[in-house]
Amino acid sequence: MQAAVFEAMDMSAAEAVLKEVKQVLDERGLIFFLRHGTCLGAVRDKAFIGWDDDVDTGSVIGMHGLTEERIYATAEVFRQRDFDVEIIDSELHLSVDMKKSGIQFDWTCYRIIDDSIYQWPAVKIPTRLYEEPTEIDFLGETFHIPNPPEEYLELKYGPEWRTPKQTGFEQDVLALMPDGDLPRKGGVMTRLSDLLPWRHAGGLRVLDQDGNSIEGANVGVAPTTVLSGIERSITDARGFTRFRLPEEALYVLEIRHGEHEEVLYMETLSPGINYVYRPDPEISSGRYNALVPE
């Protein structure tokens, strides 16, 4: 299976879809905000970022009257308007992933954990930034954004958020995440993972371009659906390492050896499976679903 590469969205179609989503959420009295690259483009560039591949919005469960019931009901409204809709329920959020007119649209509704929410992959953002969101004029409409937006963008992208980066921003985001486990909510999955870690593990074999195993490669793995830091390990003489996978979900991986470094920002991994990483000599960044089962 060949890895996919993120491609820029059609900006005019993205604008139309964003305005349609806004109409639906406004009619239902639901407060939402621009987040991630959509917020960054609105604040810094007064437009979508030219190479962005999706539209990102969010809300906070338990804030401004938002409940899980209202999220599911609104998802049905989007289905009636010919959106393809998938709902992902996780420890960190209830995510409504939608697609229309070829545009990937994410309305992620975050769960509050100790006065914070955790945005992709698991970057801590204080909820106070969303209690009284500020407004911004964007694409001829008025949208909510975190308040103050400068603080949010530095927390999400680091101090160099004002500098456009088509590649390399992934490393900046991972640098904001701590290593190792973070305090997390209890639950069946948490207890099982602690008691039976072998049932929630996977493995990775790191190869070079010629298919040779790489010993001593540094591998970082960050879940995106549970509260955790980056788990780091080093490959053995076979180029192999193991790490915990709490559940089947999307993960972010960082692979480094010698002068080579690549961040895989969206990999679907499952416990109990060993994967193989091999670089692409022609593509240094922007790949996803690049790992294959061994």
C-alpha positions as a printed NumPy array, in Angstrom:
array([[  0.   ,   0.   ,   0.   ],
       [  1.415,   3.364,  -1.032],
       [  1.38 ,   6.239,   1.435],
       [ -0.897,   9.167,   0.725],
       [  0.271,  12.785,   0.718],
       [ -1.69 ,  15.753,   2.022],
       [ -2.947,  17.929,  -0.826],
       [ -4.254,  21.481,  -0.683],
       [ -8.034,  21.834,  -0.724],
       [-10.08 ,  23.837,  -3.21 ],
       [-10.295,  27.174,  -1.43 ],
       [-13.547,  28.361,  -2.995],
       [-15.25 ,  25.065,  -2.135],
       [-13.827,  25.248,   1.388],
       [-15.26 ,  28.74 ,   1.845],
       [-18.713,  27.571,   0.724],
       [-18.663,  24.558,   3.062],
       [-17.478,  26.638,   6.026],
       [-20.277,  29.14 ,   5.497],
       [-22.849,  26.345,   5.234],
       [-21.609,  24.801,   8.498],
       [-21.757,  28.209,  10.135],
       [-25.354,  28.633,   8.996],
       [-26.37 ,  25.276,  10.493],
       [-24.604,  25.835,  13.811],
       [-25.85 ,  29.431,  14.108],
       [-29.43 ,  28.358,  13.431],
       [-29.154,  25.793,  16.219],
       [-27.616,  28.316,  18.632],
       [-24.309,  26.455,  18.903],
       [-21.146,  28.42 ,  19.606],
       [-18.116,  27.253,  17.629],
       [-14.66 ,  28.659,  16.945],
       [-12.001,  28.42 ,  14.279],
       [ -9.068,  26.297,  15.379],
       [ -5.768,  24.875,  14.147],
       [ -4.702,  26.003,  10.663],
       [ -8.043,  27.636,   9.922],
       [ -7.623,  29.935,  12.918],
       [ -3.968,  30.513,  12.077],
       [ -4.85 ,  31.536,   8.513],
       [ -7.685,  33.788,   9.631],
       [ -5.495,  35.643,  12.145],
       [ -2.165,  35.722,  10.319],
       [ -3.089,  35.665,   6.629],
       [ -6.717,  36.872,   6.614],
       [ -7.396,  33.838,   4.395],
       [ -7.123,  30.066,   4.317],
       [ -3.504,  28.937,   4.393],
       [ -2.629,  28.235,   0.775],
       [ -1.524,  24.644,   1.389],
       [ -4.097,  23.663,   4.04 ],
       [ -5.968,  20.431,   3.366],
       [ -9.041,  20.762,   5.615],
       [-11.214,  23.165,   7.594],
       [-10.975,  23.009,  11.391],
       [-13.609,  24.241,  13.829],
       [-14.359,  23.35 ,  17.43 ],
       [-16.654,  23.698,  20.42 ],
       [-16.341,  22.764,  24.093],
       [-18.748,  20.282,  25.674],
       [-20.339,  21.751,  28.785],
       [-19.662,  25.316,  27.665],
       [-22.225,  27.66 ,  26.078],
       [-24.933,  25.031,  26.518],
       [-23.282,  22.359,  24.377],
       [-24.218,  18.769,  25.25 ],
       [-23.433,  15.455,  23.615],
       [-27.102,  15.076,  22.715],
       [-27.03 ,  18.361,  20.792],
       [-23.889,  17.263,  18.953],
       [-25.466,  14.017,  17.744],
       [-28.674,  15.808,  16.774],
       [-26.722,  18.38 ,  14.779],
       [-24.735,  15.655,  13.041],
       [-28.055,  14.336,  11.728],
       [-28.856,  17.783,  10.334],
       [-25.573,  17.743,   8.424],
       [-26.387,  14.287,   7.024],
       [-29.702,  15.645,   5.79 ],
       [-27.741,  18.346,   3.965],
       [-25.68 ,  15.726,   2.1  ],
       [-22.58 ,  15.816,   4.278],
       [-20.766,  12.532,   4.79 ],
       [-20.531,  12.36 ,   8.594],
       [-18.504,  10.184,  10.952],
       [-18.557,  10.69 ,  14.725],
       [-15.483,   9.666,  16.731],
       [-16.002,   9.384,  20.491],
       [-12.797,   9.419,  22.53 ],
       [-11.42 ,  10.397,  25.91 ],
       [-10.412,  13.854,  24.662],
       [-13.261,  14.817,  22.36 ],
       [-16.371,  13.975,  20.421],
       [-15.306,  14.662,  16.87 ],
       [-17.721,  15.2  ,  13.993],
       [-15.694,  14.526,  10.851],
       [-17.526,  15.629,   7.707],
       [-16.958,  15.812,   3.994],
       [-18.82 ,  17.698,   1.273],
       [-17.837,  18.939,  -2.181],
       [-14.474,  17.243,  -1.721],
       [-13.701,  19.275,   1.424],
       [-12.707,  17.573,   4.662],
       [-14.338,  19.469,   7.55 ],
       [-13.721,  18.802,  11.236],
       [-16.036,  20.012,  13.99 ],
       [-14.323,  18.73 ,  17.123],
       [-16.18 ,  19.084,  20.411],
       [-13.701,  18.898,  23.269],
       [-14.11 ,  17.414,  26.705],
       [-12.914,  19.563,  29.613],
       [-10.175,  17.863,  31.639],
       [ -8.911,  19.823,  34.657],
       [ -9.859,  23.213,  33.162],
       [ -8.189,  22.452,  29.843],
       [ -8.906,  20.88 ,  26.497],
       [ -6.371,  18.926,  24.438],
       [ -6.014,  19.696,  20.748],
       [ -4.272,  17.534,  18.142],
       [ -2.222,  15.586,  18.899],
       [ -2.662,  16.292,  22.631],
       [ -1.57 ,  19.891,  23.195],
       [ -2.965,  21.424,  26.381],
       [ -5.072,  24.569,  25.912],
       [ -6.744,  26.311,  28.919],
       [-10.527,  26.498,  28.682],
       [-10.427,  30.166,  29.764],
       [ -9.489,  30.981,  26.151],
       [-12.977,  29.835,  25.093],
       [-15.174,  31.214,  27.869],
       [-15.569,  34.552,  26.084],
       [-14.245,  33.989,  22.555],
       [-13.392,  37.043,  20.513],
       [-14.594,  37.668,  16.962],
       [-12.785,  38.034,  13.672],
       [-13.905,  39.093,  10.206],
       [-13.05 ,  36.25 ,   7.844],
       [-14.258,  35.575,   4.29 ],
       [-16.93 ,  38.239,   4.646],
       [-18.425,  36.678,   7.794],
       [-17.845,  36.986,  11.534],
       [-16.37 ,  33.993,  13.339],
       [-15.374,  33.216,  16.902],
       [-11.736,  32.478,  17.741],
       [ -9.954,  31.802,  21.054],
       [ -9.361,  34.858,  23.227],
       [ -6.656,  36.078,  23.07 ],
       [ -5.814,  34.419,  19.737],
       [ -2.101,  35.168,  20.039],
       [ -1.852,  33.099,  23.215],
       [ -3.758,  30.228,  21.64 ],
       [ -1.587,  30.183,  18.511],
       [  1.619,  30.193,  20.547],
       [  0.347,  27.331,  22.697],
       [ -0.674,  25.378,  19.588],
       [  2.19 ,  26.154,  17.197],
       [  4.99 ,  27.628,  19.293],
       [  6.558,  31.094,  19.374],
       [  7.23 ,  31.137,  15.61 ],
       [  3.55 ,  30.86 ,  14.635],
       [  3.728,  34.135,  12.71 ],
       [  6.24 ,  32.609,  10.263],
       [  4.502,  30.628,   7.463],
       [  5.75 ,  27.04 ,   7.292],
       [  4.441,  24.642,   4.698],
       [  6.636,  21.926,   6.195],
       [  8.257,  21.592,   9.595],
       [  5.359,  22.864,  11.698],
       [  4.712,  19.308,  12.847],
       [  8.016,  19.255,  14.726],
       [  7.082,  22.548,  16.396],
       [  3.787,  21.044,  17.595],
       [  5.427,  17.875,  18.938],
       [  8.013,  19.991,  20.766],
       [  5.158,  21.436,  22.845],
       [  4.171,  17.987,  24.142],
       [  5.826,  16.473,  27.222],
       [  7.477,  13.078,  27.156],
       [  5.774,  10.185,  28.923],
       [  2.346,   9.771,  30.424],
       [  0.263,  12.666,  31.673],
       [ -2.334,  12.455,  34.47 ],
       [ -5.442,  11.014,  32.879],
       [ -8.965,  10.071,  33.717],
       [ -9.547,   6.63 ,  35.17 ],
       [-11.588,   4.031,  33.399],
       [-11.632,   0.491,  32.153],
       [ -9.217,   1.154,  29.302],
       [ -6.774,   2.916,  31.599],
       [ -6.786,   0.121,  34.164],
       [ -6.466,  -2.608,  31.547],
       [ -3.585,  -0.783,  29.902],
       [ -1.794,  -0.568,  33.242],
       [ -2.426,  -4.187,  34.225],
       [ -2.042,  -5.833,  30.833],
       [  0.263,  -3.581,  28.804],
       [  1.115,  -6.363,  26.353],
       [ -2.481,  -6.316,  25.126],
       [ -2.123,  -2.644,  24.231],
       [  1.216,  -2.691,  22.45 ],
       [  2.458,  -2.509,  18.902],
       [  5.818,  -2.507,  17.239],
       [  7.717,  -0.701,  14.515],
       [ 10.604,  -1.794,  12.326],
       [ 12.577,   1.132,  10.896],
       [ 14.217,   0.581,   7.507],
       [ 16.34 ,   2.787,   5.294],
       [ 15.603,   3.484,   1.635],
       [ 17.308,   0.231,   0.638],
       [ 15.296,  -1.881,   3.07 ],
       [ 18.068,  -2.307,   5.644],
       [ 17.202,  -2.267,   9.347],
       [ 18.257,   0.835,  11.273],
       [ 19.672,   0.269,  14.739],
       [ 19.508,   3.189,  17.176],
       [ 16.704,   5.073,  15.42 ],
       [ 14.726,   7.35 ,  17.731],
       [ 10.977,   6.774,  17.583],
       [  8.371,   8.998,  19.236],
       [  4.705,   7.997,  19.348],
       [  1.87 ,  10.306,  20.461],
       [ -1.781,   9.182,  20.74 ],
       [ -4.421,  11.676,  19.631],
       [ -7.485,  10.278,  21.425],
       [ -6.21 ,   9.716,  24.981],
       [ -4.388,  11.972,  27.41 ],
       [ -0.745,  11.047,  27.043],
       [  2.619,  12.528,  26.269],
       [  5.067,  11.279,  23.657],
       [  6.409,   7.792,  24.284],
       [  9.985,   7.582,  23.038],
       [ 12.121,   4.534,  22.331],
       [ 15.175,   3.404,  20.349],
       [ 15.292,   0.594,  17.83 ],
       [ 17.389,  -2.513,  18.523],
       [ 19.834,  -4.307,  16.232],
       [ 16.908,  -5.569,  14.156],
       [ 15.626,  -2.023,  13.699],
       [ 12.669,  -2.871,  15.948],
       [ 11.009,  -1.187,  18.896],
       [  7.751,  -1.624,  20.817],
       [  5.376,   0.996,  22.225],
       [  1.968,   1.162,  23.855],
       [ -1.141,   1.648,  21.734],
       [ -4.088,   2.281,  24.093],
       [ -6.637,   1.709,  21.328],
       [ -7.083,   1.636,  17.575],
       [ -6.87 ,   5.274,  16.632],
       [ -4.842,   7.934,  14.86 ],
       [ -1.304,   8.482,  16.127],
       [  1.523,  10.888,  15.376],
       [  5.002,   9.436,  14.937],
       [  8.442,  10.977,  14.752],
       [ 11.326,   8.914,  13.314],
       [ 14.898,  10.178,  13.544],
       [ 18.247,   8.591,  12.702],
       [ 21.42 ,  10.29 ,  11.541],
       [ 20.383,  13.302,   9.471],
       [ 17.016,  11.793,   8.62 ],
       [ 13.864,  13.03 ,  10.354],
       [ 10.217,  12.607,   9.399],
       [  6.987,  13.295,  11.239],
       [  4.   ,  11.16 ,  10.259],
       [  1.106,  13.303,  11.416],
       [ -1.777,  10.885,  10.829],
       [ -1.199,   7.141,  11.137],
       [ -3.962,   4.651,  11.943],
       [ -2.47 ,   2.065,  14.317],
       [ -3.985,  -0.911,  16.14 ],
       [ -2.766,  -2.782,  19.24 ],
       [ -1.153,  -6.132,  18.589],
       [  0.203,  -5.247,  15.138],
       [  3.811,  -4.643,  14.139],
       [  4.411,  -2.028,  11.439],
       [  7.219,  -1.155,   9.042],
       [  8.539,   2.33 ,   8.328],
       [ 10.491,   3.079,   5.174],
       [ 11.329,   6.602,   3.958],
       [ 10.401,   7.888,   0.531],
       [ 13.45 ,   9.463,  -1.145],
       [ 11.212,  11.882,  -3.056],
       [  8.864,  12.923,  -0.218],
       [ 10.365,  14.235,   3.018],
       [  7.152,  15.453,   4.671],
       [  3.372,  15.469,   4.332],
       [  2.871,  11.694,   4.135],
       [  0.127,   9.88 ,   6.022],
       [ -0.81 ,   6.214,   6.333],
       [  2.83 ,   5.565,   5.457],
       [  3.276,   2.579,   7.795],
       [  2.408,  -0.923,   6.601],
       [  1.803,  -4.066,   8.705],
       [  4.863,  -6.276,   8.89 ]])
